C-alpha cells in the first residue's frame, strides 16, 4: 500500500475545493439569472389580448391587477372593442361569469364618462348640443333602433331622476355638479 505524502493530500484537497467553487459559482449564477428573468417577467405589463379568451386571462392575471388605472386603460379599450363584436346576451353572460371582467368594464365605463364630462365642461354651448346629439345617436346605434328607448323617466326616455340622483349622491362632488348641469341642459332642450 502506498502512503501519500502531505503534498499529494494538499493537491487532491485543492482540486476538490476548486471543483466545489466552480459548482457553487455556476449554481449562484443560475439562481441570479433565473431570478432576474422572473422579476423582469413579473414587472412587465402583459401583452394586449387578441382574442376574448386572452382578454379573460389577462384580466385575471396578477400582472394586470397590479397596473395603475392609467396603464389599464389601453387594455380595457381593446377588450371593449372585442366585446363589441359579440351580441348583447353573450357579453352579459361573460361579464356575469367573471368578477374581474365586470370590474374592468366598470372602470372602463367610468373613465369614459369622466372623459366625456371633462370635454363637455370645456365645450361651448353649441358644441355641447352636438356632443349630446352624438351621444344619443351612439346609444341608439348600440341598441340597433336609432332611438332612445323608454327606460323610465320624464321626457320620453333616458334614466330616471331617481337613478341620476343615486349616481349624483354616490359620485364625486365635481362629477355630480357636472352631471346636474348636463341634466338641466337636457331638460331645457
N, C-alpha and C positions, 0 to 999 in steps of 0.2 A: 504494500500500500504506500502510496506516495503522499508524503506530508507536504502541505502547502506552506509557502513562506509568507511572511507578513505582506510583502509587496504584491503577491498574487491575490491574496484576500482583498487588499485595498483596491486592486484593479477590477475585480468582479463586483465589489460594492459600488464603485464609481459607475460602472456600466449600468447597474441596476438603478441607481439614482438618476442617471441621465434619461433612461427609458421612462421612469416614473414622472420626471419633469416634463418630458415630451408629451406623454399621455395627459397629464394634468393641464398643460397649456392647450392641447387640442380640445379637450372637453370644455375648458373655460371659454375658448374662442367660439365653440359651437353654441354654448349657452348664451353668450353675448349676442351673437348673430341672430339666433332664434328669438331672443327677447326683443331685439331691435326690430326685426321683421314683424313680430306680433304687435308691438306697440304702434308701429307705423300703420299697420292694417287697422288697428282699433281706433286710432285717432283720425284717420282719413274718412271723409264722408262717403257713404255708399254711392254706387253708380245710379244714374237716373233709370227708373224702370221703363222697360219697353212693352211689357205685357201686364195684364191685370194681376196675374199670379206673382210676377216680380214686384208689382206695387204692394201687394199684401205682405210679401216677405220683407220688403224694405221698411214698411210702416211698423212691422212687428219687431224689427231688429233694434238692439240697443244702440247701434251706431246712429240710427235716425232719431231715437228718443233723446239722445244726448245733444243733438243740434239745437241751436237757438231758433227762435221763431222766424227770424230773417233768413237763416240758412235753410229752413224747411220750406220756404215759400216756393222755390223752383220745383221741388218735388211735388208739392201739393198742386201746382199748376198743371204739371204733366199728368198727374193722377186724375185730376178733374177732366182734362181733355179725353183721357182714355175712358172714363166713366160716361162721358157724353155720347160715346158710340153705343152704349148699352141702352136697352129700353128701360123705362121707369121702374118696372117691377124687379128686374134683375139688379138694378142699382140699390133699391131699397133692401132687397134680400142680402146683398153683400154687406151693406152698412149695418144691418141688424145683427149679422153674424160676428162681426169683428169690431170690438171696442176701440182698438187703435185706429181703425179706418174711420170710425164715427168721430173720434176726437180730431183726427186730421182734417176731415171735411168741415167740422165745426170751426176749427181755427182758420181754415181757408176762407170760408164764408165771412167770418168776422173781419179778416184782413181785407177782403174785397169790399165789404160795407164801409169800413173805415176809409179806404182809399176813395170810394165814391163820395163819401161825406166830406172829406177834405177838399176834393175837387169841386164839389157843389158849393162850398162856402166861398171859395176863391172865384167862382164864376159870376158873370154879370147876370141880371135878371133874364135876358134873352137866352143866354147860354144855359141857365138853369131850366127854363122851359124845354129847351131842346134836349137836355140831359134826361129830364123826366119822361119826355115822349119816347126817347130812345130806350130807356129802361122799361117802360111799359111795353114797347114792341118786343123787347127781348123776352120778357115774361110770357107774352103771348106766343112767341116762337117756341119757347121751351115746352109749352103745353100743346102746341100744334094747332091752336084755333085762331090765333091772331088777335084775340080779345081777352080782356081780363075776365076771369070768372067771378061769380058772386061768391065770395068767401065770407060773407057776413060783414056787415059794416054799412055805413051810410055812403051814398054817392054811387051806388051801383057796383060795388066790389071793393076789393082791397082788404087789408087786415082790419079787424075790428078795433075800435078805440080801446077796448079793454086790453087787447093783445099789445097794442102800441104802448099803452100806459105801463103794462107789466115790463116791457123791454126798457122803457124810459126809467122806471124806478130801479131796475137791476143793473142798468148800464152806467157808464161814467157820466159825470155831470156835463162835460163838454159834448159828448155824443148825444146825450139826452136833449140838450139845448138845440143842437143841430137838427136832430130828427124832428123836434117840435116845430122848428122853422119850416122844414120840408112839409110837414103835415099841414101847417097853416096855408102854405102856398098851394098845396094840392086841393084844399077845400075852397080856396079863393078862385080856382080856375073855372 
